[in-house]
Amino acid sequence: MTALLRHPVRVTGRLVWLMAEFTWAALNYVRQCGLSKNCPESKRVLWLQHHSRRILAIFKTKIQTSGPVPSSGLLVSNHLSYVDILVISSITPAMFVAKREVKGWPVFGMFAKMGGTLFVDRERRTRVGQTTNEIQSALDRGALVVLFPEGTSSDGKTVLPFKSSLLEPATRQIHALFASLVQYEIDDGDVSEEVCYWKDMTLVPHLINLLSKRTIRASVSFTQMREASTDRKLLARQLHSEILRLKEVPAFSNTSATSLFSE
């Protein structure tokens, strides 16, 4: 809780703002979808986009994008933090695939469920197959589905090897396939320890520390995979190589990145 002692006014004010935003998001969801579990995914992803933008405003987030922003198909991305979901969703309406444990996160778990997130239990093969079918169905309906095939988040210094189990729908080459690289910058801290959420970090202390930062800059680079393998393990390696290639391009200084906004 050192961040609270260093910046008590900033952290307290933003924390109250965040709780108010979560409350408004829940009320807005009920207004749009009622209490039904069958709320259309088109409403869910737009609801998630709207409130992701509002939450990022609390963190004074500025977002820069480069490359073709997808609106449908499968988007494969590196994974650094729970902030990734807010950032990508704020750019384009999307459904996300997340590990089962996210369901139990305070507030964020509820937020993810209401946003239409597909949860996967990688420890149970039958459940992985079920999630693959759910991804295929969402793609067939014209959704943009975001997958983090590293299976966990990292410190961003490298990109972990990709798990191929959920890439089966992409091997059928029916829907567009995109890769993206998410990166962050802060002026008053260490991105790998204060924005990235990995190893044995705990959500609430990490979140409170993040609320103390003056601003967060996010860069998201997109590319469309024009030639992709029909073998999912080879496809996983292709996607991994493409994201490593994006990582070689300097972020936050790319003059071709024209979509810069803050909330």
C-alpha positions in Angstrom: 0.0 0.0 0.0 3.0 2.3 -0.5 1.3 3.9 -3.4 -1.6 5.0 -1.2 0.9 6.7 1.2 2.7 8.4 -1.6 -0.3 9.7 -3.5 -3.3 9.5 -1.1 -5.5 12.0 -2.9 -4.9 10.6 -6.4 -5.4 7.0 -5.3 -8.4 7.6 -3.1 -10.1 9.7 -5.7 -9.5 7.3 -8.5 -10.6 4.3 -6.4 -13.9 5.9 -5.5 -14.3 6.8 -9.2 -13.5 3.2 -10.2 -16.1 1.8 -7.8 -18.7 4.2 -9.0 -17.9 3.2 -12.6 -18.3 -0.5 -11.8 -21.6 0.3 -10.2 -22.8 2.3 -13.2 -21.6 -0.5 -15.5 -23.6 -3.1 -13.6 -26.7 -0.9 -13.7 -26.3 -0.1 -17.4 -25.9 -3.9 -18.1 -29.2 -4.6 -16.3 -30.8 -1.7 -18.2 -29.7 -3.1 -21.6 -30.0 -6.8 -20.9 -32.2 -7.3 -17.8 -31.3 -10.2 -15.7 -31.3 -12.7 -18.6 -28.3 -14.9 -19.1 -29.1 -14.9 -22.9 -28.1 -11.3 -23.6 -27.0 -11.0 -27.2 -23.2 -10.9 -27.6 -23.6 -7.8 -29.8 -24.9 -5.9 -26.8 -22.3 -7.4 -24.5 -19.3 -6.4 -26.6 -20.6 -2.9 -27.1 -21.3 -2.6 -23.3 -17.8 -3.8 -22.6 -16.3 -1.3 -25.1 -18.2 1.6 -23.6 -17.2 0.9 -20.0 -13.6 -0.2 -20.9 -13.1 3.3 -22.3 -14.6 4.9 -19.2 -12.4 2.8 -16.9 -9.3 3.6 -18.9 -10.2 7.3 -18.4 -9.7 6.8 -14.7 -6.1 5.6 -15.4 -5.6 8.6 -17.7 -4.8 6.1 -20.5 -3.6 7.1 -24.0 -3.8 4.5 -26.7 -1.9 4.4 -30.0 -2.7 1.8 -32.7 -1.0 0.8 -35.9 -2.0 -1.6 -38.6 -5.5 -2.7 -39.7 -7.9 -2.8 -36.7 -10.0 -6.0 -37.0 -13.8 -6.0 -36.5 -14.4 -9.8 -37.0 -12.4 -13.0 -37.0 -9.8 -14.3 -34.6 -7.3 -12.0 -33.0 -4.2 -13.5 -31.3 -2.3 -11.3 -28.9 0.5 -11.3 -26.4 -0.7 -10.9 -22.8 0.8 -8.6 -20.1 -2.1 -7.6 -17.8 -5.8 -7.4 -17.1 -5.4 -3.9 -18.7 -5.0 -5.6 -22.1 -8.7 -6.5 -22.2 -9.7 -2.9 -21.4 -7.3 -1.6 -24.1 -8.2 -3.9 -26.9 -11.9 -3.7 -26.1 -11.8 0.1 -26.2 -10.3 0.0 -29.7 -12.7 -2.6 -31.2 -15.7 -4.5 -29.8 -14.6 -8.0 -29.0 -15.2 -11.2 -27.1 -12.3 -12.5 -25.1 -11.1 -16.0 -24.1 -9.7 -16.1 -20.5 -8.6 -18.7 -18.1 -11.2 -20.1 -15.7 -9.6 -18.4 -12.6 -10.6 -15.0 -13.9 -14.2 -15.8 -13.0 -13.3 -15.6 -9.4 -11.5 -12.2 -9.5 -13.1 -9.4 -7.4 -15.4 -7.2 -9.6 -13.3 -7.9 -12.7 -14.6 -11.5 -12.9 -18.2 -10.2 -12.9 -17.2 -7.6 -15.5 -15.7 -10.3 -17.7 -18.7 -12.5 -17.5 -21.1 -9.7 -18.4 -18.9 -8.8 -21.3 -19.4 -12.3 -22.8 -15.9 -13.7 -22.0 -15.4 -17.4 -22.9 -13.7 -19.1 -20.0 -11.4 -22.1 -20.6 -10.2 -24.8 -18.2 -6.9 -25.9 -19.7 -6.6 -28.7 -17.1 -9.6 -30.5 -18.5 -9.3 -31.5 -22.1 -13.0 -32.0 -22.6 -13.7 -28.4 -21.5 -11.0 -27.1 -23.9 -12.8 -28.8 -26.7 -16.0 -27.2 -25.6 -14.4 -23.7 -25.6 -13.0 -24.4 -29.1 -16.5 -25.1 -30.3 -17.8 -21.9 -28.6 -15.0 -19.9 -30.3 -16.0 -21.4 -33.7 -19.7 -20.5 -33.1 -18.8 -16.9 -32.2 -16.7 -16.6 -35.3 -19.5 -18.0 -37.4 -21.8 -15.3 -36.1 -19.3 -12.6 -37.2 -17.8 -11.7 -33.8 -14.2 -10.7 -33.2 -12.7 -13.2 -30.7 -9.5 -12.3 -28.8 -7.2 -15.2 -27.7 -4.1 -15.0 -25.5 -2.3 -18.2 -26.5 0.6 -17.7 -24.0 -1.9 -19.1 -21.5 -0.8 -16.6 -18.9 0.6 -13.1 -18.6 4.3 -12.1 -18.5 6.6 -9.2 -17.8 6.7 -8.2 -21.5 10.4 -8.7 -22.0 9.7 -11.6 -24.2 6.7 -13.5 -25.7 6.1 -16.9 -24.1 5.6 -19.9 -26.3 2.0 -20.2 -27.7 -0.3 -23.1 -26.7 -2.1 -24.4 -29.8 -5.1 -26.1 -28.3 -7.6 -23.2 -29.0 -6.3 -22.4 -32.5 -8.2 -25.1 -34.2 -10.9 -22.7 -35.6 -8.1 -20.7 -37.3 -6.7 -23.7 -39.1 -10.0 -24.0 -41.1 -9.2 -20.7 -42.8 -12.8 -19.6 -43.0 -12.5 -16.4 -41.0 -9.9 -13.6 -40.9 -6.9 -14.1 -38.6 -5.0 -11.3 -37.0 -2.0 -11.0 -34.6 -1.4 -8.1 -32.3 1.2 -6.8 -29.9 0.3 -4.9 -26.8 3.0 -2.7 -25.1 2.9 -0.1 -22.3 4.8 2.9 -21.1 4.7 4.9 -17.8 6.9 7.7 -16.7 6.8 7.1 -13.0 7.5 3.4 -12.5 8.5 0.1 -14.0 6.1 -1.4 -16.6 7.2 -5.0 -15.9 6.4 -4.7 -12.2 3.6 -2.1 -12.1 1.5 -2.5 -15.3 2.2 -6.2 -16.1 0.3 -8.6 -13.9 2.2 -11.8 -13.6 4.0 -14.4 -11.4 2.5 -14.3 -7.8 1.1 -10.8 -7.9 -2.2 -10.1 -6.1 -4.9 -8.2 -7.8 -6.0 -5.5 -5.3 -2.5 -4.3 -4.3 -1.5 -4.2 -7.9 -4.6 -2.3 -8.9 -4.2 0.3 -6.1 -0.5 0.8 -7.2 -1.6 1.2 -10.8 -4.2 3.9 -9.7 -1.3 6.0 -8.4 0.4 6.4 -11.8 0.1 9.7 -13.5 -0.8 8.2 -16.9 -0.5 5.0 -18.9 0.5 4.9 -22.6 -0.6 1.8 -24.5 0.5 0.8 -28.0 -1.3 -1.9 -29.9 0.1 -3.0 -33.3 -2.1 -5.1 -35.6 -1.3 -7.3 -38.6 -3.5 -9.6 -40.7 -2.1 -13.1 -41.3 -2.5 -13.6 -45.1 -0.9 -17.0 -45.2 -1.5 -19.3 -42.3 -0.8 -23.0 -41.7 -3.7 -25.5 -41.5 -1.7 -27.4 -38.8 -2.4 -25.7 -35.4 1.0 -26.4 -33.9 2.8 -24.9 -36.9 0.2 -22.0 -36.9 1.0 -21.3 -33.2 4.7 -20.9 -34.1 3.8 -18.7 -37.1 1.7 -16.4 -34.9 4.4 -16.3 -32.2 7.0 -15.3 -34.9 4.8 -12.6 -36.2 4.3 -11.0 -32.8 8.0 -11.2 -32.2 8.4 -9.3 -35.5 6.0 -6.6 -34.3 8.1 -6.4 -31.1 11.1 -5.3 -33.2 9.3 -2.2 -34.4 9.8 0.7 -31.9 6.6 1.5 -30.1 5.3 5.0 -29.2 7.3 6.6 -32.0 5.8 5.0 -35.1 4.7 7.9 -37.4 2.4 5.6 -39.2 0.3 5.0 -36.1 -2.5 7.4 -36.6 -5.2 6.3 -34.2 -4.3 8.0 -30.9 -6.9 8.8 -28.4 -7.4 9.3 -24.7 -10.5 9.3 -22.6 
